[in-house]
Amino acid sequence: MSGVNPAYEIAVIGAGIAGASLAAELSASGVRTVLLEQEDQPGYHTTGRSAAVYSPIYGPSPIRALTRAALPFFNNPPQGFCTGPLLSRIDAAFVAREDQMEHLETMAREVADASTVSRVEGAALKERLPLLRDGYAMAALWDTGTSEIDVASLHHGYLRMFKTNGGVLKTRAPVMGLMWDGAVWIIETPHGSLTANIVVNAAGAWADELGQMAGAERIGLTPKRRTALMIDAPAGADLRGVPLTIDVEEQFYLKPDAGKLLISPANEDPEPPCDVQPDEMDIAICVDRIERAFEVSVKRVERPWAGLRSFVADKAPVVGFSQKAKGFYWLAGQGGYGIQSAPGIAQYAAAELRGEAVPAHIIAESLDPASIRPGRLGIGQ
Ligand SMILES: Cc1cc2nc3c(=O)[nH]c(=O)nc-3n(C[C@H](O)[C@H](O)[C@H](O)COP(=O)(O)OP(=O)(O)OC[C@H]3O[C@@H](n4cnc5c(N)ncnc54)[C@H](O)[C@@H]3O)c2cc1C
């Protein structure tokens, strides 16, 4: 197939959760949108490799606001979006050893407004976290506002919504060239050229590379490898009520998962954009940290995997028009929070692309739009 296709109003590049959610929101308001994905499977990269947690107290302030703003969508998605609930409740415990108490106090100050968070110490801590080694932790911040996300349902729901609304999804369509001809973007793929008035860069770990293709500013995006794996739970352990347990300095986390334990060293190792694989050293470090903290002895490692969490310097997402390339919109830098915040970010970006004001429910969560615009990075020109 080759030749120039009919013009679209918006071309979204990258069909992970960021691109799929925005494309679906745009299609719902009748915007003629094409969604281009280089892989066969839209969730092949970071979106399909997450730990599936919704935590409104995790991440920098703009992410926490957008995650709170996403909650109404998670709890009440459009009719026909999915067949079951998108969220299922799990508690989260941010644990601190004696030498980490300063970090716990800092976090406690940051999330002081969250009514779902309380402090657990001493005997109560051991009672509520029986898997922890005796004497390992001094205190925890306990959150009852956390959930697990059905990521596949969320992602497929958005893709279905997009297609049902007349959106065009093209997979195996790597964008190889982007040219602004003074009126429209000409987008080169192996299947031919497309034209669109606006290009949205939702290319995940590749976002800075795609930006360079378009002549946009660099946002200083660093993809960082994070590894996770599954292990058996200790024999006879009752996993009901075991919370997602996170080291307060993010040195590890552990989560019950279908009768097993999902564990991670919570690593952030810089990598070029790629189909990243877990490193043997990540796995060894993970096992060591988990065995130090928990009454767990790892006999066998199952299904290790890794994905790229992509950050700019301040760890907030980059959402807004480029200051350098006309009609080029950034939707990047979602880091380790791109699933939980996706509905909020998509609603924000769709409104901006339609030329509307920031939706009231997002403003109500105290998002400062300047904290996510590319211009804040000071590298616009
Ligand atoms: C181990 C791990 C645990 C995580 N846990 C959580 C969690 O618990 N909760 C949470 O909210 N987040 C979590 N995250 C982060 C979350 O997964 C990401 O923030 C999110 O998936 C980013 O989505 P995305 O659409 O930006 O990126 P991606 O899913 O990577 O999508 C980008 C897409 O762009 C495509 N693309 C790139 N270049 C081109 C091109 N030139 N042409 C066409 N297509 C292109 C790629 O193929 C890719 O499919 C975790 C991540 C990891 C790795």
The ligand as a MOL file (V3000), in Angstrom:
LIG
                    3D

  0  0  0     0  0            999 V3000
M  V30 BEGIN CTAB
M  V30 COUNTS 53 58 0 0 0
M  V30 BEGIN ATOM
M  V30 1 C 8.0560 -2.5540 35.7560 0
M  V30 2 C 7.1330 -1.3700 35.5890 0
M  V30 3 C 6.1490 -1.1360 36.5340 0
M  V30 4 C 5.2480 -0.0680 36.3680 0
M  V30 5 N 4.2290 0.0510 37.2520 0
M  V30 6 C 3.3090 1.0290 37.0940 0
M  V30 7 C 2.2030 1.1180 37.9720 0
M  V30 8 O 2.0590 0.3010 38.8820 0
M  V30 9 N 1.2840 2.1190 37.7660 0
M  V30 10 C 1.4340 3.0320 36.7590 0
M  V30 11 O 0.5870 3.9260 36.6360 0
M  V30 12 N 2.4920 2.9630 35.9040 0
M  V30 13 C 3.4180 1.9920 36.0390 0
M  V30 14 N 4.4750 1.9040 35.1840 0
M  V30 15 C 4.6550 2.9550 34.1780 0
M  V30 16 C 3.6920 2.8150 33.0120 0
M  V30 17 O 3.7370 1.4820 32.5260 0
M  V30 18 C 4.0940 3.8430 31.9330 0
M  V30 19 O 4.1070 5.1500 32.4750 0
M  V30 20 C 3.1330 3.8310 30.7500 0
M  V30 21 O 2.9120 2.5260 30.2750 0
M  V30 22 C 3.6700 4.7060 29.6220 0
M  V30 23 O 2.7580 4.5900 28.5380 0
M  V30 24 P 3.1450 5.1490 27.1110 0
M  V30 25 O 1.9560 4.9740 26.2600 0
M  V30 26 O 3.7190 6.5210 27.2730 0
M  V30 27 O 4.3710 4.2430 26.6320 0
M  V30 28 P 4.3950 2.8610 25.8160 0
M  V30 29 O 3.4460 1.8780 26.3720 0
M  V30 30 O 5.8170 2.4330 25.7280 0
M  V30 31 O 3.8410 3.2800 24.3990 0
M  V30 32 C 4.5930 4.0380 23.4880 0
M  V30 33 C 4.3730 3.4110 22.1310 0
M  V30 34 O 4.9470 4.2410 21.1200 0
M  V30 35 C 5.3480 3.3690 20.0720 0
M  V30 36 N 6.2960 4.1030 19.2100 0
M  V30 37 C 7.4940 4.5930 19.5560 0
M  V30 38 N 8.0720 5.1870 18.5010 0
M  V30 39 C 7.2090 5.0640 17.4540 0
M  V30 40 C 7.2530 5.4630 16.0920 0
M  V30 41 N 8.3020 6.1290 15.5600 0
M  V30 42 N 6.1910 5.1650 15.2980 0
M  V30 43 C 5.1110 4.4960 15.7900 0
M  V30 44 N 5.0380 4.0730 17.0840 0
M  V30 45 C 6.0760 4.3740 17.9030 0
M  V30 46 C 5.9600 2.1990 20.7990 0
M  V30 47 O 6.0190 1.0450 20.0140 0
M  V30 48 C 5.0230 2.0510 21.9990 0
M  V30 49 O 4.0230 1.0700 21.7800 0
M  V30 50 C 5.3920 0.8370 35.2780 0
M  V30 51 C 6.3890 0.6050 34.3370 0
M  V30 52 C 7.2400 -0.4920 34.4850 0
M  V30 53 C 8.2880 -0.7190 33.4320 0
M  V30 END ATOM
M  V30 BEGIN BOND
M  V30 1 1 1 2
M  V30 2 1 2 3
M  V30 3 2 2 52
M  V30 4 2 3 4
M  V30 5 1 4 5
M  V30 6 1 4 50
M  V30 7 2 5 6
M  V30 8 1 6 7
M  V30 9 1 6 13
M  V30 10 2 7 8
M  V30 11 1 7 9
M  V30 12 1 9 10
M  V30 13 2 10 11
M  V30 14 1 10 12
M  V30 15 2 12 13
M  V30 16 1 13 14
M  V30 17 1 14 15
M  V30 18 1 14 50
M  V30 19 1 15 16
M  V30 20 1 16 17
M  V30 21 1 16 18
M  V30 22 1 18 19
M  V30 23 1 18 20
M  V30 24 1 20 21
M  V30 25 1 20 22
M  V30 26 1 22 23
M  V30 27 1 23 24
M  V30 28 2 24 25
M  V30 29 1 24 26
M  V30 30 1 24 27
M  V30 31 1 27 28
M  V30 32 2 28 29
M  V30 33 1 28 30
M  V30 34 1 28 31
M  V30 35 1 31 32
M  V30 36 1 32 33
M  V30 37 1 33 34
M  V30 38 1 33 48
M  V30 39 1 34 35
M  V30 40 1 35 36
M  V30 41 1 35 46
M  V30 42 1 36 37
M  V30 43 1 36 45
M  V30 44 2 37 38
M  V30 45 1 38 39
M  V30 46 1 39 40
M  V30 47 2 39 45
M  V30 48 1 40 41
M  V30 49 2 40 42
M  V30 50 1 42 43
M  V30 51 2 43 44
M  V30 52 1 44 45
M  V30 53 1 46 47
M  V30 54 1 46 48
M  V30 55 1 48 49
M  V30 56 2 50 51
M  V30 57 1 51 52
M  V30 58 1 52 53
M  V30 END BOND
M  V30 END CTAB
M  END
